[in-house]
Amino acid sequence: MTGFLTHLEEEIKRLYAKLQISGPAYRDMQRIASEFHVWVHYEDTGSMMIKHQGLYSIILNRSLSSEEQWQDFAHELCHVLKHAGNHFKMHKLFRELQEFQAKQFMYHFCVPTFMLMQMKLPNLRQQAILHIAQTFHVTWAFAEKRLALFEQRKAGIRFQQEFTSYLMKAEKVAEKEAVYQT
């Protein structure tokens, strides 16, 4: 899959390089927040991002598990890094777009493709999900969804490679037929 990273996957890889994080064991939410000049607060409310007088805060629900807080942190970090404006004053469709982008960012930030590609995942699906959940400190459901996204991406790349190979072979056959006809 090398060389086939999406724009988002490349962006996440660059972010981790900027943070000098090469593997899941080196990720620390507080350090990451500090690098981006973001304060993290824990409250009895839904997770959210707030910008006040040019300063960013991510508020995480203190009753969530540490895995869920990490996932929410990634979602809200996307809003800090990529989005501007008052979320509540936006058109519904634009708000939905930003939420979609934040959700995609969350999956790829919590379980980066470039790190997944370096792993030897167990052949049994349940074991692979457990391995991802434990290695990347995410919930089982999150790991299951991320593995499905990763597998879909790999299948798409294989299809693209096979289709390209087929087209190249078909082009060579057509060239040979053209030579014989002249």
RAKA-V42454 format. One record per residue. RES is the residue in one small letter. OMEGA is omega in whole degrees, -180 to 180 (NA if undefined). Layout:
res=RES omega=OMEGA
res=RES omega=OMEGA
This chain:
res=m omega=-180
res=t omega=179
res=g omega=-177
res=f omega=179
res=l omega=176
res=t omega=178
res=h omega=-180
res=l omega=-180
res=e omega=176
res=e omega=179
res=e omega=179
res=i omega=179
res=k omega=178
res=r omega=178
res=l omega=180
res=y omega=177
res=a omega=178
res=k omega=179
res=l omega=-178
res=q omega=178
res=i omega=-176
res=s omega=-179
res=g omega=-176
res=p omega=-178
res=a omega=-175
res=y omega=-178
res=r omega=178
res=d omega=-175
res=m omega=-178
res=q omega=179
res=r omega=179
res=i omega=179
res=a omega=-180
res=s omega=179
res=e omega=-180
res=f omega=178
res=h omega=-180
res=v omega=174
res=w omega=176
res=v omega=180
res=h omega=178
res=y omega=-177
res=e omega=176
res=d omega=-178
res=t omega=176
res=g omega=180
res=s omega=-179
res=m omega=175
res=m omega=178
res=i omega=173
res=k omega=-179
res=h omega=-180
res=q omega=176
res=g omega=180
res=l omega=-179
res=y omega=172
res=s omega=171
res=i omega=179
res=i omega=-180
res=l omega=178
res=n omega=-176
res=r omega=-179
res=s omega=178
res=l omega=174
res=s omega=179
res=s omega=177
res=e omega=179
res=e omega=177
res=q omega=178
res=w omega=179
res=q omega=179
res=d omega=177
res=f omega=-180
res=a omega=179
res=h omega=-178
res=e omega=177
res=l omega=176
res=c omega=179
res=h omega=179
res=v omega=-172
res=l omega=-169
res=k omega=-171
res=h omega=179
res=a omega=175
res=g omega=179
res=n omega=-177
res=h omega=-175
res=f omega=180
res=k omega=-178
res=m omega=171
res=h omega=-177
res=k omega=-178
res=l omega=179
res=f omega=177
res=r omega=178
res=e omega=177
res=l omega=180
res=q omega=178
res=e omega=176
res=f omega=179
res=q omega=-180
res=a omega=179
res=k omega=178
res=q omega=178
res=f omega=-179
res=m omega=-179
res=y omega=-176
res=h omega=177
res=f omega=-179
res=c omega=179
res=v omega=-175
res=p omega=180
res=t omega=-178
res=f omega=176
res=m omega=178
res=l omega=-178
res=m omega=-180
res=q omega=-175
res=m omega=170
res=k omega=-178
res=l omega=175
res=p omega=-179
res=n omega=179
res=l omega=-174
res=r omega=-178
res=q omega=178
res=q omega=178
res=a omega=178
res=i omega=179
res=l omega=180
res=h omega=178
res=i omega=-179
res=a omega=-178
res=q omega=-177
res=t omega=-174
res=f omega=176
res=h omega=177
res=v omega=179
res=t omega=178
res=w omega=-178
res=a omega=179
res=f omega=-180
res=a omega=179
res=e omega=179
res=k omega=-178
res=r omega=177
res=l omega=178
res=a omega=177
res=l omega=-180
res=f omega=179
res=e omega=177
res=q omega=179
res=r omega=179
res=k omega=179
res=a omega=177
res=g omega=179
res=i omega=178
res=r omega=179
res=f omega=-180
res=q omega=180
res=q omega=-180
res=e omega=180
res=f omega=177
res=t omega=178
res=s omega=178
res=y omega=180
res=l omega=179
res=m omega=178
res=k omega=180
res=a omega=178
res=e omega=178
res=k omega=178
res=v omega=180
res=a omega=178
res=e omega=179
res=k omega=179
res=e omega=179
res=a omega=179
res=v omega=-179
res=y omega=-178
res=q omega=-180
res=t omega=NA
